[in-house]
Amino acid sequence: MSFRSYMEDALVEARAAGARGEVPVGAVVVGPGGDVVARAGNRTRELNDPTAHAEILAIRAACAAVGSERLVGHNLYVTLEPCAMCAAAIAAARVARVYYGASDPKSGGVAHGARVFSHAQAHHVPEVYDGIGAAEAEALLVAFFAARRG
């Protein structure tokens, strides 16, 4: 079976989040058979919820769709390196693989900062692949924050 990236699907969600005035981050959960189980973009401002990150919303929707708190065999595509909160949720949900686009040296929790998956307390460590669609993900973020500052 050849590799198929679903990062473009996550980028669609990120662009939609940006259009809503949210930080443009998108996430997609893909099932073991290659079907998109859930998709989401950031909605922290819309929902007045600091936990409404794209990954959290996508994981919640995927768990509801499969009828389990565990997403064994599922993959998560997200446009930005997950923060520590999202990385902990990814571990708790037992996501098999995480593919992310842009690195986040300021708030990341996978390769930067807390490095959640490297701790002994991590109950599950997914395979992690970074840099998938990074250029477009970074461009969305840079444009969003430049417009806010401009």
C-alpha positions as CSV (number, residue, x, y, z in Angstrom):
1,M,0.0,0.0,0.0
2,S,1.5,3.4,-1.0
3,F,1.5,6.4,1.2
4,R,-1.2,9.0,0.7
5,S,-1.0,12.3,2.5
6,Y,-4.2,14.0,3.8
7,M,-2.4,17.2,4.6
8,E,-4.3,19.1,1.8
9,D,-7.5,18.2,3.7
10,A,-6.0,19.6,6.9
11,L,-4.9,22.7,5.0
12,V,-8.5,23.2,3.7
13,E,-9.6,23.2,7.4
14,A,-6.8,25.7,8.3
15,R,-7.8,28.1,5.5
16,A,-11.5,27.9,6.7
17,A,-10.4,28.6,10.3
18,G,-8.4,31.6,9.1
19,A,-11.4,32.9,7.2
20,R,-13.4,32.7,10.4
21,G,-10.7,34.8,12.2
22,E,-9.2,31.9,14.0
23,V,-5.5,31.0,14.0
24,P,-5.4,29.0,10.7
25,V,-4.7,25.4,12.0
26,G,-6.5,22.4,10.6
27,A,-6.6,18.7,11.5
28,V,-7.9,15.5,9.9
29,V,-8.3,12.1,11.4
30,V,-7.9,9.2,9.0
31,G,-9.1,5.7,9.8
32,P,-7.2,2.5,9.2
33,G,-8.9,2.0,5.8
34,G,-7.9,5.4,4.6
35,D,-11.3,7.1,5.2
36,V,-11.5,10.6,6.7
37,V,-13.3,10.0,10.0
38,A,-13.2,13.6,11.2
39,R,-11.9,17.1,10.3
40,A,-11.8,20.4,12.1
41,G,-10.2,23.8,12.3
42,N,-9.4,25.9,15.3
43,R,-12.6,27.4,17.0
44,T,-11.2,28.8,20.2
45,R,-12.6,32.3,19.6
46,E,-15.9,31.1,18.1
47,L,-16.6,28.8,21.0
48,N,-14.9,30.8,23.7
49,D,-13.0,27.7,24.6
50,P,-9.2,27.6,24.9
51,T,-9.3,23.8,24.4
52,A,-11.0,24.1,21.0
53,H,-7.8,23.5,19.0
54,A,-8.2,21.7,15.6
55,E,-6.6,18.5,17.0
56,I,-8.9,18.3,20.0
57,L,-12.0,19.0,18.0
58,A,-11.0,16.4,15.3
59,I,-10.2,13.8,18.0
60,R,-13.5,14.4,19.8
61,A,-15.4,14.0,16.5
62,A,-13.5,10.9,15.5
63,C,-14.0,9.2,18.8
64,A,-17.8,10.0,18.5
65,A,-17.8,8.6,15.0
66,V,-16.1,5.4,15.9
67,G,-17.8,5.0,19.3
68,S,-14.7,4.7,21.3
69,E,-12.3,6.9,23.4
70,R,-9.4,5.3,21.5
71,L,-8.4,5.8,17.9
72,V,-6.1,2.7,17.5
73,G,-4.9,2.5,14.0
74,H,-5.9,6.0,13.1
75,N,-3.7,8.8,11.8
76,L,-3.8,12.5,12.5
77,Y,-2.8,15.1,10.0
78,V,-2.4,18.6,11.4
79,T,-1.0,21.8,9.9
80,L,1.0,22.9,12.9
81,E,3.1,21.0,15.5
82,P,0.7,20.1,18.3
83,C,1.0,21.9,21.6
84,A,1.4,20.1,24.8
85,M,-2.3,19.9,25.5
86,C,-3.0,18.4,22.0
87,A,0.0,16.0,22.3
88,A,-1.4,14.7,25.6
89,A,-4.8,14.2,23.9
90,I,-3.2,12.4,21.0
91,A,-1.4,10.0,23.4
92,A,-4.6,9.5,25.4
93,A,-6.5,8.6,22.2
94,R,-3.8,6.2,21.2
95,V,-3.5,7.8,17.7
96,A,-1.1,5.6,15.7
97,R,0.7,8.3,13.6
98,V,0.9,12.1,13.7
99,Y,1.8,14.0,10.5
100,Y,2.3,17.7,11.0
101,G,3.3,20.6,8.8
102,A,4.9,23.7,10.4
103,S,7.1,23.4,13.4
104,D,6.1,25.6,16.4
105,P,9.2,26.5,18.4
106,K,7.2,28.9,20.6
107,S,4.2,26.6,21.6
108,G,4.9,23.2,20.2
109,G,4.8,20.2,22.4
110,V,6.2,17.4,20.2
111,A,9.6,18.5,18.9
112,H,9.8,21.7,21.0
113,G,8.8,22.7,24.5
114,A,7.3,20.0,26.6
115,R,8.1,17.2,24.2
116,V,5.2,15.2,25.6
117,F,5.9,12.0,23.7
118,S,9.4,11.7,25.1
119,H,8.3,11.6,28.8
120,A,8.0,8.3,30.6
121,Q,4.5,9.4,31.7
122,A,3.3,9.3,28.0
123,H,1.0,6.2,28.0
124,H,1.3,6.0,24.2
125,V,3.8,7.3,21.7
126,P,2.6,7.7,18.2
127,E,4.9,7.7,15.2
128,V,5.6,11.3,14.3
129,Y,6.4,12.7,10.9
130,D,7.0,16.5,10.5
131,G,7.4,18.9,7.7
132,I,4.5,17.5,5.6
133,G,3.0,20.6,3.7
134,A,5.1,22.8,6.0
135,A,5.6,25.6,3.5
136,E,1.9,26.3,2.9
137,A,1.1,25.8,6.6
138,E,3.8,28.3,7.5
139,A,2.6,30.8,4.8
140,L,-1.0,30.7,6.2
141,L,0.2,31.4,9.7
142,V,2.6,34.2,8.7
143,A,0.0,35.9,6.6
144,F,-2.6,35.6,9.4
145,F,-0.4,37.2,12.0
146,A,1.0,39.8,9.6
147,A,-2.6,40.9,8.9
148,R,-3.3,41.1,12.7
149,R,-0.2,43.3,13.3
150,G,-0.5,45.4,10.1
